[in-house]
Amino acid sequence: MNQAIQFPDREEWDDAAGAVCFPALVNGMQITCAIKGEILAKRFGGETSEHYLAVFREHRWDLEEEAEQLIRQQEEDDQGIVWLS
């Protein structure tokens, strides 16, 4: 499957999900990718939503690469969200 995947710099903290959510454009269609704050804390440190966003931005390239692999494997949940673990 040959997909053009782009990641705009529009990440945000979602209190309800407890996750940093960020968009991916796949052949022009937008999907949501997300990683829970607790996962970011385990992997990279951080304690609050502000820290989680900073940690996400610091490790953006690695996290986007991970998201790209999950998108290519069509690992969306029932709501169409790709969750990084």
MODELLER restraints for C-alpha pairs under 7 A, 6 or more apart:
rsr = mdl.restraints
at = mdl.atoms
rsr.add(forms.Gaussian(group=physical.xy_distance, feature=features.Distance(at['CA:3:A'], at['CA:26:A']), mean=6.44, stdev=0.5))
rsr.add(forms.Gaussian(group=physical.xy_distance, feature=features.Distance(at['CA:3:A'], at['CA:27:A']), mean=6.17, stdev=0.5))
rsr.add(forms.Gaussian(group=physical.xy_distance, feature=features.Distance(at['CA:4:A'], at['CA:26:A']), mean=5.71, stdev=0.5))
rsr.add(forms.Gaussian(group=physical.xy_distance, feature=features.Distance(at['CA:4:A'], at['CA:27:A']), mean=5.24, stdev=0.5))
rsr.add(forms.Gaussian(group=physical.xy_distance, feature=features.Distance(at['CA:5:A'], at['CA:24:A']), mean=6.61, stdev=0.5))
rsr.add(forms.Gaussian(group=physical.xy_distance, feature=features.Distance(at['CA:5:A'], at['CA:25:A']), mean=5.52, stdev=0.5))
rsr.add(forms.Gaussian(group=physical.xy_distance, feature=features.Distance(at['CA:5:A'], at['CA:26:A']), mean=4.64, stdev=0.5))
rsr.add(forms.Gaussian(group=physical.xy_distance, feature=features.Distance(at['CA:5:A'], at['CA:27:A']), mean=6.56, stdev=0.5))
rsr.add(forms.Gaussian(group=physical.xy_distance, feature=features.Distance(at['CA:6:A'], at['CA:24:A']), mean=5.65, stdev=0.5))
rsr.add(forms.Gaussian(group=physical.xy_distance, feature=features.Distance(at['CA:6:A'], at['CA:25:A']), mean=5.05, stdev=0.5))
rsr.add(forms.Gaussian(group=physical.xy_distance, feature=features.Distance(at['CA:6:A'], at['CA:26:A']), mean=6.71, stdev=0.5))
rsr.add(forms.Gaussian(group=physical.xy_distance, feature=features.Distance(at['CA:7:A'], at['CA:23:A']), mean=6.21, stdev=0.5))
rsr.add(forms.Gaussian(group=physical.xy_distance, feature=features.Distance(at['CA:7:A'], at['CA:24:A']), mean=4.68, stdev=0.5))
rsr.add(forms.Gaussian(group=physical.xy_distance, feature=features.Distance(at['CA:7:A'], at['CA:25:A']), mean=6.30, stdev=0.5))
rsr.add(forms.Gaussian(group=physical.xy_distance, feature=features.Distance(at['CA:8:A'], at['CA:23:A']), mean=6.56, stdev=0.5))
rsr.add(forms.Gaussian(group=physical.xy_distance, feature=features.Distance(at['CA:8:A'], at['CA:24:A']), mean=6.80, stdev=0.5))
rsr.add(forms.Gaussian(group=physical.xy_distance, feature=features.Distance(at['CA:10:A'], at['CA:22:A']), mean=6.05, stdev=0.5))
rsr.add(forms.Gaussian(group=physical.xy_distance, feature=features.Distance(at['CA:10:A'], at['CA:23:A']), mean=6.79, stdev=0.5))
rsr.add(forms.Gaussian(group=physical.xy_distance, feature=features.Distance(at['CA:11:A'], at['CA:20:A']), mean=6.57, stdev=0.5))
rsr.add(forms.Gaussian(group=physical.xy_distance, feature=features.Distance(at['CA:11:A'], at['CA:21:A']), mean=5.59, stdev=0.5))
rsr.add(forms.Gaussian(group=physical.xy_distance, feature=features.Distance(at['CA:11:A'], at['CA:22:A']), mean=4.28, stdev=0.5))
rsr.add(forms.Gaussian(group=physical.xy_distance, feature=features.Distance(at['CA:12:A'], at['CA:20:A']), mean=5.57, stdev=0.5))
rsr.add(forms.Gaussian(group=physical.xy_distance, feature=features.Distance(at['CA:12:A'], at['CA:21:A']), mean=5.52, stdev=0.5))
rsr.add(forms.Gaussian(group=physical.xy_distance, feature=features.Distance(at['CA:12:A'], at['CA:22:A']), mean=6.56, stdev=0.5))
rsr.add(forms.Gaussian(group=physical.xy_distance, feature=features.Distance(at['CA:13:A'], at['CA:19:A']), mean=5.91, stdev=0.5))
rsr.add(forms.Gaussian(group=physical.xy_distance, feature=features.Distance(at['CA:13:A'], at['CA:20:A']), mean=4.54, stdev=0.5))
rsr.add(forms.Gaussian(group=physical.xy_distance, feature=features.Distance(at['CA:13:A'], at['CA:21:A']), mean=6.25, stdev=0.5))
rsr.add(forms.Gaussian(group=physical.xy_distance, feature=features.Distance(at['CA:13:A'], at['CA:49:A']), mean=6.35, stdev=0.5))
rsr.add(forms.Gaussian(group=physical.xy_distance, feature=features.Distance(at['CA:13:A'], at['CA:53:A']), mean=6.88, stdev=0.5))
rsr.add(forms.Gaussian(group=physical.xy_distance, feature=features.Distance(at['CA:14:A'], at['CA:20:A']), mean=6.11, stdev=0.5))
rsr.add(forms.Gaussian(group=physical.xy_distance, feature=features.Distance(at['CA:14:A'], at['CA:21:A']), mean=6.63, stdev=0.5))
rsr.add(forms.Gaussian(group=physical.xy_distance, feature=features.Distance(at['CA:18:A'], at['CA:36:A']), mean=5.72, stdev=0.5))
rsr.add(forms.Gaussian(group=physical.xy_distance, feature=features.Distance(at['CA:18:A'], at['CA:37:A']), mean=5.93, stdev=0.5))
rsr.add(forms.Gaussian(group=physical.xy_distance, feature=features.Distance(at['CA:19:A'], at['CA:34:A']), mean=6.15, stdev=0.5))
rsr.add(forms.Gaussian(group=physical.xy_distance, feature=features.Distance(at['CA:19:A'], at['CA:35:A']), mean=5.28, stdev=0.5))
rsr.add(forms.Gaussian(group=physical.xy_distance, feature=features.Distance(at['CA:19:A'], at['CA:36:A']), mean=3.93, stdev=0.5))
rsr.add(forms.Gaussian(group=physical.xy_distance, feature=features.Distance(at['CA:19:A'], at['CA:37:A']), mean=5.03, stdev=0.5))
rsr.add(forms.Gaussian(group=physical.xy_distance, feature=features.Distance(at['CA:20:A'], at['CA:34:A']), mean=5.53, stdev=0.5))
rsr.add(forms.Gaussian(group=physical.xy_distance, feature=features.Distance(at['CA:20:A'], at['CA:35:A']), mean=5.49, stdev=0.5))
rsr.add(forms.Gaussian(group=physical.xy_distance, feature=features.Distance(at['CA:20:A'], at['CA:36:A']), mean=6.34, stdev=0.5))
rsr.add(forms.Gaussian(group=physical.xy_distance, feature=features.Distance(at['CA:20:A'], at['CA:37:A']), mean=6.73, stdev=0.5))
rsr.add(forms.Gaussian(group=physical.xy_distance, feature=features.Distance(at['CA:20:A'], at['CA:53:A']), mean=6.71, stdev=0.5))
rsr.add(forms.Gaussian(group=physical.xy_distance, feature=features.Distance(at['CA:21:A'], at['CA:32:A']), mean=6.64, stdev=0.5))
rsr.add(forms.Gaussian(group=physical.xy_distance, feature=features.Distance(at['CA:21:A'], at['CA:33:A']), mean=5.68, stdev=0.5))
rsr.add(forms.Gaussian(group=physical.xy_distance, feature=features.Distance(at['CA:21:A'], at['CA:34:A']), mean=4.25, stdev=0.5))
rsr.add(forms.Gaussian(group=physical.xy_distance, feature=features.Distance(at['CA:21:A'], at['CA:35:A']), mean=6.67, stdev=0.5))
rsr.add(forms.Gaussian(group=physical.xy_distance, feature=features.Distance(at['CA:22:A'], at['CA:32:A']), mean=5.84, stdev=0.5))
rsr.add(forms.Gaussian(group=physical.xy_distance, feature=features.Distance(at['CA:22:A'], at['CA:33:A']), mean=5.26, stdev=0.5))
rsr.add(forms.Gaussian(group=physical.xy_distance, feature=features.Distance(at['CA:22:A'], at['CA:34:A']), mean=6.12, stdev=0.5))
rsr.add(forms.Gaussian(group=physical.xy_distance, feature=features.Distance(at['CA:23:A'], at['CA:30:A']), mean=6.39, stdev=0.5))
rsr.add(forms.Gaussian(group=physical.xy_distance, feature=features.Distance(at['CA:23:A'], at['CA:31:A']), mean=5.76, stdev=0.5))
rsr.add(forms.Gaussian(group=physical.xy_distance, feature=features.Distance(at['CA:23:A'], at['CA:32:A']), mean=4.66, stdev=0.5))
rsr.add(forms.Gaussian(group=physical.xy_distance, feature=features.Distance(at['CA:23:A'], at['CA:33:A']), mean=5.89, stdev=0.5))
rsr.add(forms.Gaussian(group=physical.xy_distance, feature=features.Distance(at['CA:24:A'], at['CA:30:A']), mean=5.62, stdev=0.5))
rsr.add(forms.Gaussian(group=physical.xy_distance, feature=features.Distance(at['CA:24:A'], at['CA:31:A']), mean=5.36, stdev=0.5))
rsr.add(forms.Gaussian(group=physical.xy_distance, feature=features.Distance(at['CA:24:A'], at['CA:32:A']), mean=6.18, stdev=0.5))
rsr.add(forms.Gaussian(group=physical.xy_distance, feature=features.Distance(at['CA:24:A'], at['CA:33:A']), mean=6.85, stdev=0.5))
rsr.add(forms.Gaussian(group=physical.xy_distance, feature=features.Distance(at['CA:25:A'], at['CA:31:A']), mean=6.39, stdev=0.5))
rsr.add(forms.Gaussian(group=physical.xy_distance, feature=features.Distance(at['CA:31:A'], at['CA:80:A']), mean=6.96, stdev=0.5))
rsr.add(forms.Gaussian(group=physical.xy_distance, feature=features.Distance(at['CA:31:A'], at['CA:81:A']), mean=6.75, stdev=0.5))
rsr.add(forms.Gaussian(group=physical.xy_distance, feature=features.Distance(at['CA:32:A'], at['CA:81:A']), mean=5.10, stdev=0.5))
rsr.add(forms.Gaussian(group=physical.xy_distance, feature=features.Distance(at['CA:32:A'], at['CA:82:A']), mean=6.36, stdev=0.5))
rsr.add(forms.Gaussian(group=physical.xy_distance, feature=features.Distance(at['CA:33:A'], at['CA:67:A']), mean=6.92, stdev=0.5))
rsr.add(forms.Gaussian(group=physical.xy_distance, feature=features.Distance(at['CA:33:A'], at['CA:81:A']), mean=5.54, stdev=0.5))
rsr.add(forms.Gaussian(group=physical.xy_distance, feature=features.Distance(at['CA:33:A'], at['CA:82:A']), mean=4.54, stdev=0.5))
rsr.add(forms.Gaussian(group=physical.xy_distance, feature=features.Distance(at['CA:33:A'], at['CA:83:A']), mean=5.85, stdev=0.5))
rsr.add(forms.Gaussian(group=physical.xy_distance, feature=features.Distance(at['CA:34:A'], at['CA:82:A']), mean=6.24, stdev=0.5))
rsr.add(forms.Gaussian(group=physical.xy_distance, feature=features.Distance(at['CA:34:A'], at['CA:83:A']), mean=4.97, stdev=0.5))
rsr.add(forms.Gaussian(group=physical.xy_distance, feature=features.Distance(at['CA:34:A'], at['CA:84:A']), mean=6.17, stdev=0.5))
rsr.add(forms.Gaussian(group=physical.xy_distance, feature=features.Distance(at['CA:35:A'], at['CA:83:A']), mean=5.74, stdev=0.5))
rsr.add(forms.Gaussian(group=physical.xy_distance, feature=features.Distance(at['CA:35:A'], at['CA:84:A']), mean=5.03, stdev=0.5))
rsr.add(forms.Gaussian(group=physical.xy_distance, feature=features.Distance(at['CA:35:A'], at['CA:85:A']), mean=6.65, stdev=0.5))
rsr.add(forms.Gaussian(group=physical.xy_distance, feature=features.Distance(at['CA:37:A'], at['CA:52:A']), mean=6.03, stdev=0.5))
rsr.add(forms.Gaussian(group=physical.xy_distance, feature=features.Distance(at['CA:39:A'], at['CA:85:A']), mean=6.46, stdev=0.5))
rsr.add(forms.Gaussian(group=physical.xy_distance, feature=features.Distance(at['CA:40:A'], at['CA:52:A']), mean=6.59, stdev=0.5))
rsr.add(forms.Gaussian(group=physical.xy_distance, feature=features.Distance(at['CA:41:A'], at['CA:47:A']), mean=6.71, stdev=0.5))
rsr.add(forms.Gaussian(group=physical.xy_distance, feature=features.Distance(at['CA:44:A'], at['CA:55:A']), mean=6.78, stdev=0.5))
rsr.add(forms.Gaussian(group=physical.xy_distance, feature=features.Distance(at['CA:46:A'], at['CA:52:A']), mean=5.71, stdev=0.5))
rsr.add(forms.Gaussian(group=physical.xy_distance, feature=features.Distance(at['CA:46:A'], at['CA:55:A']), mean=6.85, stdev=0.5))
rsr.add(forms.Gaussian(group=physical.xy_distance, feature=features.Distance(at['CA:67:A'], at['CA:84:A']), mean=6.54, stdev=0.5))
rsr.add(forms.Gaussian(group=physical.xy_distance, feature=features.Distance(at['CA:70:A'], at['CA:82:A']), mean=6.96, stdev=0.5))
rsr.add(forms.Gaussian(group=physical.xy_distance, feature=features.Distance(at['CA:71:A'], at['CA:82:A']), mean=6.92, stdev=0.5))
rsr.add(forms.Gaussian(group=physical.xy_distance, feature=features.Distance(at['CA:75:A'], at['CA:82:A']), mean=6.09, stdev=0.5))
rsr.add(forms.Gaussian(group=physical.xy_distance, feature=features.Distance(at['CA:76:A'], at['CA:82:A']), mean=4.53, stdev=0.5))
